[in-house]
Amino acid sequence: MESTKKIIESLIGKTESYGKIKYELLKLKALDKTSDVTSRFLSRTLLFFTLSFFVLFINIGLSFWIGELLGKVYYGFAVIAGVYGLISIVLIITHKSFIRNVKNKVIFQLSQ
């Protein structure tokens, strides 16, 4: 009877130890995922802002250049606006598939 009691106490102790280790492992995995997602988000945000300023200044330069070629500065800005209008139409048409792809990538990153 007493040996059965020792075996059960030992089993309970090992189960408790296993539970604590499993909990710590889950915390570390969650921390790893959180840090991975956060670092990717911050680096991509910085890249986005840097590229946005680059594109902005390139577009202003192109607008002035095209306007100079066409004779009036605002013609250049109108041409660039028209190009962005066409790009916007394409993005509106492909919006649903783009959203689906982004969702799938986020789910894939979080599930690894």
C-alpha positions in Angstrom: 0.0 0.0 0.0 2.8 2.4 0.9 4.8 1.6 -2.3 1.7 2.4 -4.3 1.3 5.7 -2.5 5.0 6.6 -3.2 4.5 5.7 -6.9 1.4 7.9 -7.1 3.2 10.8 -5.3 6.2 10.4 -7.7 3.9 10.3 -10.7 2.1 13.5 -9.4 5.4 15.2 -8.9 6.6 14.3 -12.4 3.3 15.4 -13.9 3.5 18.7 -12.1 7.1 19.2 -13.3 6.1 18.3 -16.8 3.2 20.8 -16.7 5.5 23.6 -15.5 8.1 22.8 -18.3 5.3 22.7 -20.9 4.0 26.0 -19.7 7.4 27.6 -19.9 7.9 26.2 -23.4 4.6 27.6 -24.5 5.6 31.0 -23.1 8.9 30.9 -24.9 7.3 29.9 -28.2 4.7 32.8 -27.8 7.6 35.2 -27.1 9.5 34.0 -30.1 6.5 34.5 -32.4 5.7 37.9 -30.9 9.2 39.1 -31.3 9.4 37.7 -34.9 6.1 39.4 -36.0 7.0 42.7 -34.2 10.5 42.9 -35.7 9.2 42.1 -39.2 6.4 44.7 -38.8 8.8 47.4 -37.6 11.4 46.8 -40.3 8.8 46.7 -43.0 7.2 49.9 -41.7 10.6 51.6 -41.8 11.1 50.3 -45.4 7.6 51.5 -46.4 8.2 55.0 -45.2 11.6 55.2 -46.8 10.3 54.0 -50.1 7.3 56.3 -49.8 9.5 59.3 -49.6 11.6 58.1 -52.4 8.6 57.6 -54.6 7.1 60.9 -53.6 10.2 62.9 -54.6 10.7 60.9 -57.8 7.0 61.6 -58.8 7.4 65.3 -58.1 10.6 65.4 -60.2 8.8 63.4 -63.0 5.8 65.7 -62.8 8.0 68.8 -63.2 10.0 67.2 -66.0 6.9 66.0 -68.0 5.3 69.4 -67.4 8.3 71.1 -68.8 8.2 68.9 -71.9 4.5 69.5 -72.4 4.8 73.3 -71.8 2.8 73.7 -68.6 3.9 72.3 -65.2 0.4 71.2 -64.2 0.2 69.0 -67.3 3.0 66.9 -65.8 1.1 66.6 -62.5 -2.0 65.6 -64.4 -0.2 62.9 -66.3 1.3 61.4 -63.1 -2.2 61.6 -61.5 -3.6 59.7 -64.5 -1.0 57.0 -64.1 -1.9 56.6 -60.5 -5.6 56.5 -61.4 -4.9 53.6 -63.7 -2.9 51.8 -61.0 -5.8 52.4 -58.6 -8.3 50.8 -61.0 -6.0 47.7 -61.3 -5.7 47.5 -57.6 -9.5 47.8 -57.1 -10.0 44.9 -59.6 -7.5 42.7 -57.9 -8.4 43.8 -54.3 -10.0 40.5 -53.2 -7.2 38.2 -54.3 -4.6 40.6 -52.7 -6.5 40.5 -49.3 -6.7 36.7 -49.5 -2.9 36.5 -50.1 -2.1 38.8 -47.3 -4.3 36.8 -44.9 -2.7 33.6 -45.9 0.8 35.0 -45.4 -0.1 36.3 -41.9 -1.7 33.0 -40.9 1.4 31.1 -42.2 3.7 33.4 -40.2 1.8 33.0 -37.0 1.3 29.2 -37.4 5.0 28.3 -37.7 
